[in-house]
């Protein structure tokens, strides 16, 4: 049986996972022993895995995380006062599903940004949309949007993001340098 036209059709239909799996099946000597249902299940499973991996890669790319951090790599031996149970509870993502916020505080150099990126990575792996922004840059984007006359569009885009990580690094000096008008 000529399998190449089938593989070409699968690729044209953007079923690349199935096409790769079918090509691999052709190279396996025991594959002919499997029934049609089993082979089809293998092809469909491969397509699902490929799509899940592609979606995850897209979420991580769009997140723009500053560091490639994972909660699994968190070192609890370093004396930073981290509560393992709290980190595990945050890793579960329940706080995201309940639309709660997390504020990470601590002195300079203890890894606040790293932990935020690790939480963002975990959220992306759990299927949430994530964006990482440094506060000064976000404030600049809002100012430009305001000058352009469409801050509502930017705010609507930000509102659709399920996890927005705002890194306040160097934000204090940035905010202090901004002109401020007080209202009485």
C-alpha positions in Angstrom: 0.0 0.0 0.0 1.3 3.5 -0.9 1.4 5.4 2.3 3.1 8.5 1.0 -0.1 10.1 -0.3 -1.8 9.5 3.0 1.1 11.2 4.9 1.0 14.1 2.5 -2.7 14.5 3.0 -2.3 14.4 6.8 0.3 17.2 6.5 -1.9 19.2 4.3 -4.7 18.9 6.8 -2.2 20.0 9.5 -2.3 16.7 11.3 1.5 16.6 11.5 1.5 14.5 14.7 -0.5 11.8 13.0 1.7 12.0 9.9 4.9 11.6 12.0 3.4 8.7 13.9 2.3 7.0 10.7 5.8 7.3 9.3 7.2 5.8 12.5 4.7 3.0 12.4 5.9 2.1 9.0 9.4 1.5 10.4 8.3 -0.8 13.2 8.3 -4.5 12.4 5.6 -5.5 14.9 3.2 -2.7 13.8 1.4 -5.0 11.4 0.3 -7.2 14.3 -1.7 -4.3 15.8 -5.3 -4.0 14.9 -6.8 -1.0 13.1 -8.3 0.4 16.3 -5.0 0.2 18.1 -3.0 1.9 15.3 -5.7 4.6 14.9 -5.6 5.2 18.7 -1.8 5.6 18.5 -2.1 8.1 15.7 -4.8 10.1 17.4 -2.9 10.1 20.7 0.3 11.3 19.0 -1.7 14.2 17.3 -3.1 15.2 20.7 0.3 15.2 22.3 1.8 17.2 19.4 -1.0 19.8 19.7 -0.7 20.1 23.5 3.1 20.6 23.2 2.6 23.2 20.5 0.0 25.1 22.6 2.3 25.0 25.6 5.3 26.3 23.6 3.1 29.1 22.3 1.9 30.0 25.8 5.4 30.0 27.1 6.6 32.1 24.2 3.8 34.7 24.7 4.4 34.7 28.4 7.8 36.4 27.9 9.1 35.0 31.2 12.4 36.6 32.1 13.9 33.4 33.4 13.4 29.8 32.5 12.4 28.8 36.0 10.4 25.7 37.2 9.0 25.1 40.7 10.5 21.7 40.6 14.0 23.3 40.6 13.3 25.4 43.7 16.0 24.9 46.3 14.5 24.9 49.8 17.9 24.5 51.5 18.7 28.1 50.9 17.6 30.1 54.0 15.0 32.4 52.4 12.0 31.6 54.7 10.1 29.7 52.0 7.2 27.6 53.2 7.2 24.3 51.2 3.5 23.7 51.8 2.6 27.2 50.5 4.7 26.8 47.4 3.0 23.4 46.7 -0.4 25.0 47.2 0.5 27.8 44.7 1.8 25.1 42.3 -1.6 23.5 42.3 -3.0 26.6 40.6 -6.2 26.7 42.7 -5.5 30.4 43.4 -5.7 31.1 39.7 -8.9 29.2 39.2 -10.4 31.2 42.1 -9.1 34.5 40.6 -6.9 35.3 43.6 -3.7 37.4 43.5 -0.3 36.6 44.9 2.2 39.2 46.1 5.8 38.1 46.5 7.8 40.2 48.9 11.3 40.1 50.2 14.7 41.8 50.2 16.7 42.2 47.1 18.4 39.1 45.7 16.3 36.4 47.4 14.7 35.2 44.1 11.3 37.0 44.0 11.4 37.3 40.2 12.6 33.7 39.8 9.7 32.4 41.9 7.3 34.6 39.9 8.6 33.1 36.7 8.4 29.6 38.1 4.8 30.2 39.0 4.2 31.6 35.5 5.8 28.6 33.9 3.6 26.2 36.0 0.5 28.2 35.1 1.3 28.0 31.4 1.9 24.2 31.8 -1.6 24.1 33.4 -3.2 25.8 30.4 -3.4 29.4 31.7 -2.5 32.4 29.6 0.5 34.2 31.2 2.3 37.5 30.6 5.4 38.8 32.4 5.9 42.5 32.4 8.3 44.8 34.3 6.2 47.6 35.8 8.2 50.4 34.2 7.7 48.9 30.7 4.0 48.3 31.3 3.6 51.9 32.5 5.4 53.1 29.3 3.0 50.9 27.2 0.0 52.5 28.9 1.4 56.0 28.4 1.9 55.3 24.7 -1.6 53.8 24.4 -3.0 56.9 26.1 -1.2 59.2 23.6 -2.4 57.1 20.7 -5.9 57.4 22.0 -6.6 53.7 22.7 -5.7 52.7 26.2 -9.0 50.8 26.5 -7.7 48.3 23.8 -4.5 47.6 25.8 -6.4 47.3 29.0 -8.9 44.9 27.4 -6.0 42.8 26.1 -4.4 42.7 29.6 -7.8 41.8 31.1 -8.0 38.6 29.0 -4.7 37.4 30.4 -5.3 34.9 33.2 -2.0 35.5 35.0 -0.3 38.9 34.7 3.1 38.9 36.4 4.2 42.5 37.3 7.8 42.7 38.3 8.4 45.8 40.3 12.2 45.7 39.9 13.5 49.2 39.7 9.9 50.5 39.7 10.3 52.5 42.8 12.9 54.9 41.3 10.8 54.9 38.1 7.6 55.8 39.8 9.3 58.4 42.0 10.7 60.1 38.8 7.2 60.4 37.2 5.4 63.7 37.5 2.6 63.4 40.0 -0.5 65.6 40.3 -2.2 65.3 43.7 -6.0 65.7 44.0 -7.5 67.1 47.1 
